[in-house]
Structures are given as structure tokens and as C-alpha cells.
Amino acid sequence: MDERLLGLWSDEILHPSRVESVDLAFHDDGTGWLYWSSWSTEFSVARYTWTTTAEKNLGLRFHRTLGGTWSVDDDITHHHVEADEQEESAVDVGYDIAPGEDPFGNPITLLILARPLHGHLAGSRFGRVENPRSLDDPTADAPRRA
């Protein structure tokens, strides 16, 4: 397991004014999640397990997908899960971690995938989020549609 991946990565760091963003979280127990959200208040979360190889290959095994809408109240984002489904898909992709810059010229650490994660509406370049508020899945405690 490549410990350099641990933590939170976001493409919003590279594209701060884009209408969609994607975050990737990697936990040290081999679990993680991909969070896609849009200004339209839609979101999806794909939960996965992950592994790496010495050849810089990242394996993501997706097992659950949630979707719905989000809203903000008193600066707190609330998620309303409208779909919660089992998923069985896998992605194996080459990756690199390298120094880079954000659009303002500030130094950042980049996660660069060999190809976009199109099946999950994600691109191929992410910046490390320094000191994230949380690494928890943003939908972990979200209400579900009855």
C-alpha cells in the first residue's frame, strides 16, 4: 500500500470555479470513497477498497454507490440520499504523485492518474487537501429516503 495516497485529494484545487468537483479519500485500512458533486445540488458517492502495486498501479474495487441532493444550512452541508445501491466494478489505473502548482502558482502535491475515471464522473488530476476537516464519507450519517 502506497502510504503517500493516504488522505483527501480534490480536483477543486485545480479547477476552483468549475461547476462540478470530485474528491477522493484513501484510508489506511484500504477503504475509501469518491465524492462527485455539482452546483445543481446533485451528488454521488462511490465507496471502494483500494490497493497499490510496486509498479504504481492503483486498484479500486467499488462496492456501493449512493446518490441524491445536497443543501447548505448555516454553513453546514446536508446530504439527502435518494439512491443506495450495491456496485461491483473495478478499475486498475497507473498513477503518479508529483509536485505541482494550483492555478494561483501555489505549490501543491498532485495525484495524476493514467486515465480519467469516467465511469464515476472523475478526471485524472487531483491536488492533496492539506489538513482536511474530515476524511469521513460525507453521506455516512445522511438521511435516506423512506
Secondary structure per residue as TSV (DSSP state, phi and psi in degrees):
chain	resnum	aa	ss	phi	psi
A	1	M	-	360.0	126.2
A	2	D	-	-81.8	104.1
A	3	E	G	-66.9	-14.7
A	4	R	G	-66.0	-20.7
A	5	L	G	-77.6	-20.9
A	6	L	-	-55.5	134.7
A	7	G	E	120.1	-158.0
A	8	L	E	-115.3	136.3
A	9	W	E	-125.8	143.5
A	10	S	E	-143.1	141.1
A	11	D	S	-84.4	-10.9
A	12	E	T	-63.2	-28.9
A	13	I	T	-62.3	-34.5
A	14	L	T	-88.7	-23.6
A	15	H	-	-136.4	70.7
A	16	P	T	-65.8	-18.8
A	17	S	T	-107.9	8.5
A	18	R	-	-71.6	150.8
A	19	V	S	-79.2	-10.1
A	20	E	E	-128.3	153.0
A	21	S	E	-145.7	158.1
A	22	V	E	-134.6	133.4
A	23	D	E	-117.1	144.3
A	24	L	E	-122.7	131.8
A	25	A	E	-118.4	137.5
A	26	F	E	-126.1	118.4
A	27	H	-	-98.7	155.0
A	28	D	T	-71.7	-8.2
A	29	D	T	-90.8	7.5
A	30	G	S	85.2	12.3
A	31	T	E	-108.4	166.2
A	32	G	E	-175.3	-177.5
A	33	W	E	-152.7	153.9
A	34	L	E	-117.0	125.8
A	35	Y	E	-117.4	117.7
A	36	W	E	-108.4	133.7
A	37	S	E	-142.3	156.5
A	38	S	E	-131.1	154.0
A	39	W	T	-60.0	-17.6
A	40	S	T	-73.3	0.2
A	41	T	S	76.6	15.4
A	42	E	E	-89.8	153.8
A	43	F	E	-149.5	161.2
A	44	S	E	-145.4	148.1
A	45	V	E	-126.8	129.1
A	46	A	E	-115.9	118.7
A	47	R	E	-92.3	143.6
A	48	Y	E	-147.9	167.0
A	49	T	E	-108.5	156.1
A	50	W	E	-141.4	152.7
A	51	T	E	-144.0	162.9
A	52	T	E	-133.9	161.9
A	53	T	-	-119.6	165.7
A	54	A	T	-62.4	-22.4
A	55	E	T	-86.0	17.5
A	56	K	S	58.7	48.8
A	57	N	E	-112.5	131.8
A	58	L	E	-106.5	124.3
A	59	G	E	-107.4	121.6
A	60	L	E	-113.7	124.8
A	61	R	E	-113.7	101.4
A	62	F	E	-78.6	136.3
A	63	H	E	-130.3	-11.2
A	64	R	E	-157.5	139.9
A	65	T	E	-130.1	133.2
A	66	L	E	-122.9	149.0
A	67	G	E	-149.0	161.7
A	68	G	E	165.9	-144.1
A	69	T	E	-126.7	159.8
A	70	W	E	-127.0	157.3
A	71	S	E	-147.1	161.5
A	72	V	E	-118.4	130.9
A	73	D	E	-137.9	120.6
A	74	D	T	54.1	45.2
A	75	D	T	63.5	17.5
A	76	I	E	-114.8	128.0
A	77	T	E	-84.5	129.0
A	78	H	E	-114.1	136.5
A	79	H	E	-109.8	139.1
A	80	H	E	-120.6	104.1
A	81	V	E	-77.7	123.0
A	82	E	E	-111.2	-14.2
A	83	A	E	-143.5	137.0
A	84	D	E	-145.5	105.7
A	85	E	E	-132.0	147.6
A	86	Q	E	-68.3	146.9
A	87	E	E	-138.4	141.7
A	88	E	E	-131.7	90.3
A	89	S	E	-143.3	160.2
A	90	A	E	-138.7	145.4
A	91	V	E	-131.7	129.0
A	92	D	E	-117.8	123.6
A	93	V	E	-145.4	141.5
A	94	G	E	-69.5	154.2
A	95	Y	E	-149.6	162.0
A	96	D	E	-144.0	151.2
A	97	I	E	-119.6	123.9
A	98	A	E	-146.7	158.4
A	99	P	E	-70.6	150.0
A	100	G	E	-157.7	-166.5
A	101	E	E	-134.4	147.5
A	102	D	-	-80.6	176.8
A	103	P	T	-62.0	-14.9
A	104	F	T	-99.5	5.1
A	105	G	S	87.1	6.4
A	106	N	-	-79.7	140.7
A	107	P	E	-69.0	137.4
A	108	I	E	-141.4	167.5
A	109	T	E	-100.5	130.8
A	110	L	E	-105.3	141.1
A	111	L	E	-104.8	119.0
A	112	I	E	-117.9	116.3
A	113	L	E	-90.2	149.8
A	114	A	S	-66.5	-21.7
A	115	R	S	-155.3	156.4
A	116	P	-	-65.5	156.4
A	117	L	B	-94.9	65.1
A	118	H	G	-55.6	-36.1
A	119	G	G	-62.8	-16.0
A	120	H	G	-124.4	24.7
A	121	L	T	58.7	30.8
A	122	A	B	-117.6	148.2
A	123	G	-	-84.3	-147.2
A	124	S	S	-128.6	1.7
A	125	R	E	-130.7	131.1
A	126	F	E	-139.5	146.0
A	127	G	E	-102.8	143.3
A	128	R	E	-67.5	132.7
A	129	V	-	-88.1	114.4
A	130	E	S	-80.2	131.9
A	131	N	S	53.9	57.9
A	132	P	-	-64.6	149.8
A	133	R	S	-62.7	-35.5
A	134	S	-	-158.9	153.0
A	135	L	-	-108.6	8.4
A	136	D	S	-74.2	145.6
A	137	D	-	-56.3	124.7
A	138	P	T	-63.9	-13.3
A	139	T	T	-104.5	6.3
A	140	A	T	-55.0	-40.8
A	141	D	T	-111.3	16.1
A	142	A	-	-71.7	143.6
A	143	P	-	-65.7	147.3
A	144	R	B	-105.8	149.5
A	145	R	-	-65.0	134.2
A	146	A	-	-73.4	360.0
